[in-house]
Amino acid sequence: MSHPPCYTIRMKEIKNMTEKTNITEAQLLLNQEIVVTSHLSRFTGRKGRVNAVMADGRSLDVTLEGVGDVFLDVSLVGEIQEQTYFAKGEADLGPIANSVVQAHK
């Protein structure tokens, strides 16, 4: 006995959803601001933006400030991390939540 068509289509969709997609480090850097961190490159310390990932999966097409478009290996660059500022005191939850928290201390 054969399964109904709607069941067969749904099973194919579930099978496709369970297949894992491998995302490389180069793909994560796409459209991100980077800085050249390796001293093996003559562009050390320069900042830029990743425009594309080449077919080999490791080479990046990068627009560097003051230089232009260059191709760099993913091992020569690092992502620019934004600074995070942490609260120095207790978090302010608003007047209603603060009154509830203080009532239960």
C-alpha positions in Angstrom: 0.0 0.0 0.0 1.3 3.4 -1.0 1.2 6.5 1.2 -1.0 9.4 0.1 0.8 12.2 -1.9 0.5 14.8 0.8 2.2 12.4 3.3 5.1 11.7 0.8 5.6 15.4 0.1 5.7 16.2 3.9 8.2 13.5 4.6 10.5 14.9 1.9 10.2 18.3 3.5 11.1 16.9 6.9 14.1 15.1 5.4 15.4 18.3 3.8 15.0 20.2 7.1 17.1 17.7 9.0 20.0 18.0 6.6 22.7 20.2 8.2 24.2 23.2 6.5 27.9 23.7 7.1 28.6 27.5 7.4 32.3 28.4 7.2 34.1 31.1 9.0 34.5 33.0 5.7 30.7 33.0 5.2 30.2 34.4 8.7 32.4 37.3 7.8 30.4 38.2 4.7 29.3 41.9 4.8 31.1 42.4 8.2 33.7 44.9 9.1 37.1 43.2 9.6 40.7 44.2 10.5 43.8 42.6 9.1 45.4 40.9 12.1 48.2 38.9 10.7 51.7 40.3 10.4 52.3 38.1 7.4 50.3 40.6 5.4 51.5 44.1 4.3 48.0 45.4 5.2 48.3 44.7 8.9 46.1 46.9 11.0 43.9 48.1 8.1 40.1 47.9 8.4 37.7 47.0 5.7 34.5 45.3 4.7 34.1 41.8 3.2 32.3 42.0 -0.1 32.3 38.3 -1.2 33.6 34.9 -0.5 35.4 33.2 -3.4 34.6 29.7 -4.6 37.4 28.1 -2.6 35.6 29.1 0.6 38.7 30.7 2.2 39.5 33.7 0.1 37.7 36.9 0.8 37.1 39.9 -1.5 37.7 42.8 0.9 37.5 46.6 0.4 40.2 48.0 2.6 40.2 51.7 3.7 42.9 53.6 1.8 43.8 50.7 -0.4 40.8 49.5 -2.4 39.8 45.9 -3.3 42.1 43.1 -2.3 41.9 39.3 -1.9 42.8 38.0 1.5 42.8 34.5 3.1 40.4 34.1 6.0 43.2 33.3 8.4 44.7 36.8 7.9 41.7 38.8 9.2 39.5 39.1 12.3 36.1 40.5 12.9 35.8 43.9 14.6 34.1 43.4 17.9 31.9 46.2 19.2 32.5 47.2 22.8 29.9 46.3 25.3 29.2 48.4 28.4 27.9 46.6 31.5 25.7 48.2 34.1 27.6 49.1 37.3 24.6 48.8 39.6 21.3 46.9 39.8 19.2 46.8 36.6 16.3 49.2 36.5 13.2 47.2 35.8 10.8 50.1 35.8 8.7 51.6 38.6 6.2 48.7 38.7 8.7 45.9 38.6 11.0 47.6 41.1 8.1 48.0 43.6 7.3 44.3 43.3 11.0 43.3 43.7 11.4 45.5 46.8 8.2 44.1 48.3 9.6 40.6 48.3 13.1 41.4 49.7 
